[in-house]
Amino acid sequence: MNNQKLKTVARNRRKTGIRKKVFGSAEKPRLTVYRSSKHTYVQLVNDFDGKTLLSASTVQEKIAKGGNIEAAKTVGSKIAEKAKAAGFENVAFDRNGFKYHGRVKALADAAREGGLKF
């Protein structure tokens, strides 16, 4: 197996463990993060209905270099702004199997500064 395949398998194992514990509802949606090499995406999900309530990404914000920490901070503050406008204050944070550092941590910190509680 090549190195990329091993990384994907390890991330999926972490993701499964996290998803056993983290669940989003209408009152407290799940804030899920996905990062690719070029962009960062975040969604608020109601798992009871299986619906995405809100989303933000570096693609939507038209950030040229979306794969860096500054872009992740922008996306984190944008999702916090949208969530507060929609009436959500408490969320369940789902790092989606990614390690909590770098872009994921920057996004989470920016969302907290924007007023989200998790």
mmCIF file of the C-alpha atoms, coordinates in Angstrom:
data_MODEL
# 
_entry.id   MODEL 
# 
loop_
_atom_site.group_PDB 
_atom_site.id 
_atom_site.type_symbol 
_atom_site.label_atom_id 
_atom_site.label_alt_id 
_atom_site.label_comp_id 
_atom_site.label_asym_id 
_atom_site.label_entity_id 
_atom_site.label_seq_id 
_atom_site.pdbx_PDB_ins_code 
_atom_site.Cartn_x 
_atom_site.Cartn_y 
_atom_site.Cartn_z 
_atom_site.occupancy 
_atom_site.B_iso_or_equiv 
_atom_site.pdbx_formal_charge 
_atom_site.auth_seq_id 
_atom_site.auth_comp_id 
_atom_site.auth_asym_id 
_atom_site.auth_atom_id 
_atom_site.pdbx_PDB_model_num 
ATOM 1   C CA . MET A 1 1   ? 0.000   0.000  0.000  1.00 0.00 ? 1   MET A CA 1 
ATOM 2   C CA . ASN A 1 2   ? 1.208   3.468  -0.751 1.00 0.00 ? 2   ASN A CA 1 
ATOM 3   C CA . ASN A 1 3   ? 1.473   6.249  1.815  1.00 0.00 ? 3   ASN A CA 1 
ATOM 4   C CA . GLN A 1 4   ? -1.624  8.167  0.665  1.00 0.00 ? 4   GLN A CA 1 
ATOM 5   C CA . LYS A 1 5   ? -3.803  5.084  1.036  1.00 0.00 ? 5   LYS A CA 1 
ATOM 6   C CA . LEU A 1 6   ? -2.517  4.521  4.582  1.00 0.00 ? 6   LEU A CA 1 
ATOM 7   C CA . LYS A 1 7   ? -3.295  8.139  5.508  1.00 0.00 ? 7   LYS A CA 1 
ATOM 8   C CA . THR A 1 8   ? -6.831  7.808  4.163  1.00 0.00 ? 8   THR A CA 1 
ATOM 9   C CA . VAL A 1 9   ? -7.434  4.573  6.063  1.00 0.00 ? 9   VAL A CA 1 
ATOM 10  C CA . ALA A 1 10  ? -6.154  6.113  9.304  1.00 0.00 ? 10  ALA A CA 1 
ATOM 11  C CA . ARG A 1 11  ? -8.340  9.215  8.830  1.00 0.00 ? 11  ARG A CA 1 
ATOM 12  C CA . ASN A 1 12  ? -11.407 7.062  8.180  1.00 0.00 ? 12  ASN A CA 1 
ATOM 13  C CA . ARG A 1 13  ? -10.753 5.117  11.397 1.00 0.00 ? 13  ARG A CA 1 
ATOM 14  C CA . ARG A 1 14  ? -10.528 8.356  13.377 1.00 0.00 ? 14  ARG A CA 1 
ATOM 15  C CA . LYS A 1 15  ? -13.650 9.661  11.622 1.00 0.00 ? 15  LYS A CA 1 
ATOM 16  C CA . THR A 1 16  ? -15.677 6.566  12.558 1.00 0.00 ? 16  THR A CA 1 
ATOM 17  C CA . GLY A 1 17  ? -14.744 6.913  16.220 1.00 0.00 ? 17  GLY A CA 1 
ATOM 18  C CA . ILE A 1 18  ? -15.676 10.589 16.252 1.00 0.00 ? 18  ILE A CA 1 
ATOM 19  C CA . ARG A 1 19  ? -19.007 10.055 14.481 1.00 0.00 ? 19  ARG A CA 1 
ATOM 20  C CA . LYS A 1 20  ? -20.043 7.463  17.077 1.00 0.00 ? 20  LYS A CA 1 
ATOM 21  C CA . LYS A 1 21  ? -20.007 10.238 19.680 1.00 0.00 ? 21  LYS A CA 1 
ATOM 22  C CA . VAL A 1 22  ? -20.819 13.467 17.802 1.00 0.00 ? 22  VAL A CA 1 
ATOM 23  C CA . PHE A 1 23  ? -24.391 13.936 16.605 1.00 0.00 ? 23  PHE A CA 1 
ATOM 24  C CA . GLY A 1 24  ? -26.159 17.052 15.366 1.00 0.00 ? 24  GLY A CA 1 
ATOM 25  C CA . SER A 1 25  ? -29.758 18.022 16.113 1.00 0.00 ? 25  SER A CA 1 
ATOM 26  C CA . ALA A 1 26  ? -32.020 20.909 15.150 1.00 0.00 ? 26  ALA A CA 1 
ATOM 27  C CA . GLU A 1 27  ? -31.098 22.775 18.352 1.00 0.00 ? 27  GLU A CA 1 
ATOM 28  C CA . LYS A 1 28  ? -27.405 21.844 18.343 1.00 0.00 ? 28  LYS A CA 1 
ATOM 29  C CA . PRO A 1 29  ? -26.218 21.069 14.793 1.00 0.00 ? 29  PRO A CA 1 
ATOM 30  C CA . ARG A 1 30  ? -22.965 19.331 13.973 1.00 0.00 ? 30  ARG A CA 1 
ATOM 31  C CA . LEU A 1 31  ? -20.228 21.651 12.661 1.00 0.00 ? 31  LEU A CA 1 
ATOM 32  C CA . THR A 1 32  ? -18.251 19.447 10.291 1.00 0.00 ? 32  THR A CA 1 
ATOM 33  C CA . VAL A 1 33  ? -14.958 20.419 8.679  1.00 0.00 ? 33  VAL A CA 1 
ATOM 34  C CA . TYR A 1 34  ? -13.381 19.088 5.505  1.00 0.00 ? 34  TYR A CA 1 
ATOM 35  C CA . ARG A 1 35  ? -10.037 20.178 4.156  1.00 0.00 ? 35  ARG A CA 1 
ATOM 36  C CA . SER A 1 36  ? -8.539  19.362 0.806  1.00 0.00 ? 36  SER A CA 1 
ATOM 37  C CA . SER A 1 37  ? -5.131  20.433 -0.418 1.00 0.00 ? 37  SER A CA 1 
ATOM 38  C CA . LYS A 1 38  ? -6.596  23.548 -2.052 1.00 0.00 ? 38  LYS A CA 1 
ATOM 39  C CA . HIS A 1 39  ? -9.717  24.438 -0.048 1.00 0.00 ? 39  HIS A CA 1 
ATOM 40  C CA . THR A 1 40  ? -11.435 24.283 3.335  1.00 0.00 ? 40  THR A CA 1 
ATOM 41  C CA . TYR A 1 41  ? -15.146 23.524 3.723  1.00 0.00 ? 41  TYR A CA 1 
ATOM 42  C CA . VAL A 1 42  ? -17.455 23.671 6.742  1.00 0.00 ? 42  VAL A CA 1 
ATOM 43  C CA . GLN A 1 43  ? -21.121 22.753 7.184  1.00 0.00 ? 43  GLN A CA 1 
ATOM 44  C CA . LEU A 1 44  ? -23.770 22.838 9.887  1.00 0.00 ? 44  LEU A CA 1 
ATOM 45  C CA . VAL A 1 45  ? -25.691 19.548 9.705  1.00 0.00 ? 45  VAL A CA 1 
ATOM 46  C CA . ASN A 1 46  ? -28.907 18.341 11.339 1.00 0.00 ? 46  ASN A CA 1 
ATOM 47  C CA . ASP A 1 47  ? -28.361 14.573 11.567 1.00 0.00 ? 47  ASP A CA 1 
ATOM 48  C CA . PHE A 1 48  ? -31.971 13.803 12.549 1.00 0.00 ? 48  PHE A CA 1 
ATOM 49  C CA . ASP A 1 49  ? -33.239 15.081 9.191  1.00 0.00 ? 49  ASP A CA 1 
ATOM 50  C CA . GLY A 1 50  ? -30.019 14.403 7.292  1.00 0.00 ? 50  GLY A CA 1 
ATOM 51  C CA . LYS A 1 51  ? -29.917 17.993 6.049  1.00 0.00 ? 51  LYS A CA 1 
ATOM 52  C CA . THR A 1 52  ? -27.230 20.595 5.679  1.00 0.00 ? 52  THR A CA 1 
ATOM 53  C CA . LEU A 1 53  ? -28.426 23.789 7.337  1.00 0.00 ? 53  LEU A CA 1 
ATOM 54  C CA . LEU A 1 54  ? -25.565 26.162 6.456  1.00 0.00 ? 54  LEU A CA 1 
ATOM 55  C CA . SER A 1 55  ? -22.243 25.995 4.707  1.00 0.00 ? 55  SER A CA 1 
ATOM 56  C CA . ALA A 1 56  ? -19.163 28.087 4.030  1.00 0.00 ? 56  ALA A CA 1 
ATOM 57  C CA . SER A 1 57  ? -15.963 27.405 2.146  1.00 0.00 ? 57  SER A CA 1 
ATOM 58  C CA . THR A 1 58  ? -12.958 29.046 0.600  1.00 0.00 ? 58  THR A CA 1 
ATOM 59  C CA . VAL A 1 59  ? -14.608 28.412 -2.769 1.00 0.00 ? 59  VAL A CA 1 
ATOM 60  C CA . GLN A 1 60  ? -17.727 30.400 -1.793 1.00 0.00 ? 60  GLN A CA 1 
ATOM 61  C CA . GLU A 1 61  ? -15.612 33.211 -0.347 1.00 0.00 ? 61  GLU A CA 1 
ATOM 62  C CA . LYS A 1 62  ? -13.519 33.270 -3.548 1.00 0.00 ? 62  LYS A CA 1 
ATOM 63  C CA . ILE A 1 63  ? -10.235 33.104 -1.670 1.00 0.00 ? 63  ILE A CA 1 
ATOM 64  C CA . ALA A 1 64  ? -7.397  32.585 -4.129 1.00 0.00 ? 64  ALA A CA 1 
ATOM 65  C CA . LYS A 1 65  ? -5.212  30.519 -1.809 1.00 0.00 ? 65  LYS A CA 1 
ATOM 66  C CA . GLY A 1 66  ? -7.769  28.522 0.101  1.00 0.00 ? 66  GLY A CA 1 
ATOM 67  C CA . GLY A 1 67  ? -5.430  25.901 1.541  1.00 0.00 ? 67  GLY A CA 1 
ATOM 68  C CA . ASN A 1 68  ? -3.844  27.980 4.284  1.00 0.00 ? 68  ASN A CA 1 
ATOM 69  C CA . ILE A 1 69  ? -4.524  28.999 7.876  1.00 0.00 ? 69  ILE A CA 1 
ATOM 70  C CA . GLU A 1 70  ? -5.629  32.548 7.051  1.00 0.00 ? 70  GLU A CA 1 
ATOM 71  C CA . ALA A 1 71  ? -8.287  31.210 4.682  1.00 0.00 ? 71  ALA A CA 1 
ATOM 72  C CA . ALA A 1 72  ? -9.476  28.750 7.347  1.00 0.00 ? 72  ALA A CA 1 
ATOM 73  C CA . LYS A 1 73  ? -9.859  31.629 9.815  1.00 0.00 ? 73  LYS A CA 1 
ATOM 74  C CA . THR A 1 74  ? -11.965 33.502 7.278  1.00 0.00 ? 74  THR A CA 1 
ATOM 75  C CA . VAL A 1 75  ? -14.218 30.483 6.741  1.00 0.00 ? 75  VAL A CA 1 
ATOM 76  C CA . GLY A 1 76  ? -14.548 29.944 10.505 1.00 0.00 ? 76  GLY A CA 1 
ATOM 77  C CA . SER A 1 77  ? -15.646 33.519 11.117 1.00 0.00 ? 77  SER A CA 1 
ATOM 78  C CA . LYS A 1 78  ? -18.033 33.374 8.139  1.00 0.00 ? 78  LYS A CA 1 
ATOM 79  C CA . ILE A 1 79  ? -19.791 30.217 9.382  1.00 0.00 ? 79  ILE A CA 1 
ATOM 80  C CA . ALA A 1 80  ? -20.068 31.746 12.875 1.00 0.00 ? 80  ALA A CA 1 
ATOM 81  C CA . GLU A 1 81  ? -21.647 34.859 11.368 1.00 0.00 ? 81  GLU A CA 1 
ATOM 82  C CA . LYS A 1 82  ? -24.137 32.795 9.338  1.00 0.00 ? 82  LYS A CA 1 
ATOM 83  C CA . ALA A 1 83  ? -24.952 30.544 12.308 1.00 0.00 ? 83  ALA A CA 1 
ATOM 84  C CA . LYS A 1 84  ? -25.607 33.467 14.650 1.00 0.00 ? 84  LYS A CA 1 
ATOM 85  C CA . ALA A 1 85  ? -27.875 35.063 12.017 1.00 0.00 ? 85  ALA A CA 1 
ATOM 86  C CA . ALA A 1 86  ? -29.806 31.775 11.720 1.00 0.00 ? 86  ALA A CA 1 
ATOM 87  C CA . GLY A 1 87  ? -30.166 31.517 15.508 1.00 0.00 ? 87  GLY A CA 1 
ATOM 88  C CA . PHE A 1 88  ? -27.603 28.801 16.279 1.00 0.00 ? 88  PHE A CA 1 
ATOM 89  C CA . GLU A 1 89  ? -25.242 29.366 19.177 1.00 0.00 ? 89  GLU A CA 1 
ATOM 90  C CA . ASN A 1 90  ? -24.324 25.861 20.376 1.00 0.00 ? 90  ASN A CA 1 
ATOM 91  C CA . VAL A 1 91  ? -22.821 23.361 17.940 1.00 0.00 ? 91  VAL A CA 1 
ATOM 92  C CA . ALA A 1 92  ? -21.156 19.956 18.128 1.00 0.00 ? 92  ALA A CA 1 
ATOM 93  C CA . PHE A 1 93  ? -17.696 20.163 16.527 1.00 0.00 ? 93  PHE A CA 1 
ATOM 94  C CA . ASP A 1 94  ? -16.783 17.350 14.137 1.00 0.00 ? 94  ASP A CA 1 
ATOM 95  C CA . ARG A 1 95  ? -13.197 17.490 12.912 1.00 0.00 ? 95  ARG A CA 1 
ATOM 96  C CA . ASN A 1 96  ? -14.051 14.707 10.447 1.00 0.00 ? 96  ASN A CA 1 
ATOM 97  C CA . GLY A 1 97  ? -11.019 12.578 11.273 1.00 0.00 ? 97  GLY A CA 1 
ATOM 98  C CA . PHE A 1 98  ? -8.514  15.360 10.682 1.00 0.00 ? 98  PHE A CA 1 
ATOM 99  C CA . LYS A 1 99  ? -6.004  16.062 13.412 1.00 0.00 ? 99  LYS A CA 1 
ATOM 100 C CA . TYR A 1 100 ? -6.838  19.116 15.510 1.00 0.00 ? 100 TYR A CA 1 
ATOM 101 C CA . HIS A 1 101 ? -4.044  21.426 14.418 1.00 0.00 ? 101 HIS A CA 1 
ATOM 102 C CA . GLY A 1 102 ? -3.266  23.840 11.624 1.00 0.00 ? 102 GLY A CA 1 
ATOM 103 C CA . ARG A 1 103 ? -6.273  24.735 9.487  1.00 0.00 ? 103 ARG A CA 1 
ATOM 104 C CA . VAL A 1 104 ? -8.801  22.767 11.545 1.00 0.00 ? 104 VAL A CA 1 
ATOM 105 C CA . LYS A 1 105 ? -7.709  24.455 14.778 1.00 0.00 ? 105 LYS A CA 1 
ATOM 106 C CA . ALA A 1 106 ? -7.640  27.903 13.149 1.00 0.00 ? 106 ALA A CA 1 
ATOM 107 C CA . LEU A 1 107 ? -11.166 27.413 11.821 1.00 0.00 ? 107 LEU A CA 1 
ATOM 108 C CA . ALA A 1 108 ? -12.433 26.243 15.231 1.00 0.00 ? 108 ALA A CA 1 
ATOM 109 C CA . ASP A 1 109 ? -10.813 29.173 17.039 1.00 0.00 ? 109 ASP A CA 1 
ATOM 110 C CA . ALA A 1 110 ? -12.274 31.680 14.560 1.00 0.00 ? 110 ALA A CA 1 
ATOM 111 C CA . ALA A 1 111 ? -15.739 30.130 14.947 1.00 0.00 ? 111 ALA A CA 1 
ATOM 112 C CA . ARG A 1 112 ? -15.444 30.395 18.742 1.00 0.00 ? 112 ARG A CA 1 
ATOM 113 C CA . GLU A 1 113 ? -14.367 34.032 18.464 1.00 0.00 ? 113 GLU A CA 1 
ATOM 114 C CA . GLY A 1 114 ? -17.394 34.595 16.222 1.00 0.00 ? 114 GLY A CA 1 
ATOM 115 C CA . GLY A 1 115 ? -19.686 33.478 19.041 1.00 0.00 ? 115 GLY A CA 1 
ATOM 116 C CA . LEU A 1 116 ? -20.238 29.748 18.536 1.00 0.00 ? 116 LEU A CA 1 
ATOM 117 C CA . LYS A 1 117 ? -19.992 27.527 21.602 1.00 0.00 ? 117 LYS A CA 1 
ATOM 118 C CA . PHE A 1 118 ? -18.570 24.007 21.453 1.00 0.00 ? 118 PHE A CA 1 
# 
